[in-house]
Amino acid sequence: MKKTILNHEYIKEEITTNQGKDFRYRWSHGATNKHMGDGMILYSLMYFFKPKISVCLGSGNGYIPRIMSKVNDDLEYEGFHKSGERPETYLVDAFNGVAGIPDWDTDSFFPTAFRVQVLKTTTEKAYYEYFIKRDIKIDMLWIDADHSYEGIKKDFDLYSQIISENGIIMIHDTDKKYVDNFIESENHEKYDLTGPSEWLRRFTISSHYDDYEVLNLFNYGIEKDFPSSTGVTILRKK
Ligand SMILES: C[S@@+](CC[C@H](N)C(=O)[O-])C[C@H]1O[C@@H](n2cnc3c(N)ncnc32)[C@H](O)[C@@H]1O
């Protein structure tokens, strides 16, 4: 028996790689072949709170939704969620080239290996035409789609209305240091990434701030020899 609560072989094969192949944006989560980066924070929160409905808005690589799906499997294996209601993971991605291009498609490794419902549309359309129409309340939300200020604001303003009591919202790329130090390559990755940190700055001084418990996890550049998460902000309504 390998005495670890982490199976590093599995992490290396299917969680932080696609069967051994590194994927795009993995570094932004601070993940490597051996380390799950901010994915471990998501895993732990879900493991603890056992959400029934988890939603990821935007994912270039499927890293976050695959973790959501995996926690659900692990909890089911451990005997939770017995009431007949299987927990669900939704991924909303419009494949619109805004803030990045997904490196997966619906028949590729990630969506076939993990139980994830993919809504290939904009976050706004999914909100009105899917979640509102079905009266779905979200227990765990990860916001990572349009990274402009307006995009983040719209996603937060819409989806925060359908978060269940004690539900959690996580916003990626909120560390301003990451945006300030980001080096774009020629003809590639010229995306507006300023939105999450600017949204956070304005939210912090807004009247809504006091309605939430807020925890910022920034580690950009602390361990300079390793990838570091581009910042995650965790919010829960008081
Ligand atoms: C590439 S991710 C950002 C990188 C991210 N840090 C990650 O780990 O994957 C942004 C994703 O959001 C999607 N996207 C952008 N605007 C969107 C919108 N309005 N609705 C739905 N998806 C959107 C893009 O297709 C892209 O896949």
The ligand as a MOL file (V3000), in Angstrom:
LIG
                    3D

  0  0  0     0  0            999 V3000
M  V30 BEGIN CTAB
M  V30 COUNTS 27 29 0 0 0
M  V30 BEGIN ATOM
M  V30 1 C -9.1380 29.8800 -21.6930 0
M  V30 2 S -10.2020 30.0620 -20.3420 0 CHG=1
M  V30 3 C -9.1910 31.0320 -19.3650 0
M  V30 4 C -8.0470 30.2320 -18.9110 0
M  V30 5 C -8.3260 29.6180 -17.6020 0
M  V30 6 N -7.5130 30.2680 -16.5960 0
M  V30 7 C -8.2370 28.1340 -17.5480 0
M  V30 8 O -7.6700 27.6130 -16.6300 0
M  V30 9 O -8.7580 27.4360 -18.4230 0 CHG=-1
M  V30 10 C -11.4620 31.1170 -20.8840 0
M  V30 11 C -12.5470 30.3100 -21.6060 0
M  V30 12 O -13.7420 31.0550 -21.5300 0
M  V30 13 C -14.4800 30.8660 -22.7100 0
M  V30 14 N -15.3430 32.0450 -22.8100 0
M  V30 15 C -14.9770 33.3370 -22.9740 0
M  V30 16 N -16.0550 34.1570 -22.9630 0
M  V30 17 C -17.1290 33.3510 -22.7560 0
M  V30 18 C -18.5250 33.5860 -22.5950 0
M  V30 19 N -19.0500 34.8150 -22.6720 0
M  V30 20 N -19.3410 32.5380 -22.3940 0
M  V30 21 C -18.8240 31.2750 -22.3180 0
M  V30 22 N -17.5240 30.9860 -22.4470 0
M  V30 23 C -16.6830 32.0090 -22.6650 0
M  V30 24 C -13.4500 30.7080 -23.8150 0
M  V30 25 O -13.9320 29.8710 -24.8290 0
M  V30 26 C -12.2740 30.0360 -23.0750 0
M  V30 27 O -12.2780 28.6370 -23.2280 0
M  V30 END ATOM
M  V30 BEGIN BOND
M  V30 1 1 1 2
M  V30 2 1 2 3
M  V30 3 1 2 10
M  V30 4 1 3 4
M  V30 5 1 4 5
M  V30 6 1 5 6
M  V30 7 1 5 7
M  V30 8 2 7 8
M  V30 9 1 7 9
M  V30 10 1 10 11
M  V30 11 1 11 12
M  V30 12 1 11 26
M  V30 13 1 12 13
M  V30 14 1 13 14
M  V30 15 1 13 24
M  V30 16 1 14 15
M  V30 17 1 14 23
M  V30 18 2 15 16
M  V30 19 1 16 17
M  V30 20 1 17 18
M  V30 21 2 17 23
M  V30 22 1 18 19
M  V30 23 2 18 20
M  V30 24 1 20 21
M  V30 25 2 21 22
M  V30 26 1 22 23
M  V30 27 1 24 25
M  V30 28 1 24 26
M  V30 29 1 26 27
M  V30 END BOND
M  V30 END CTAB
M  END
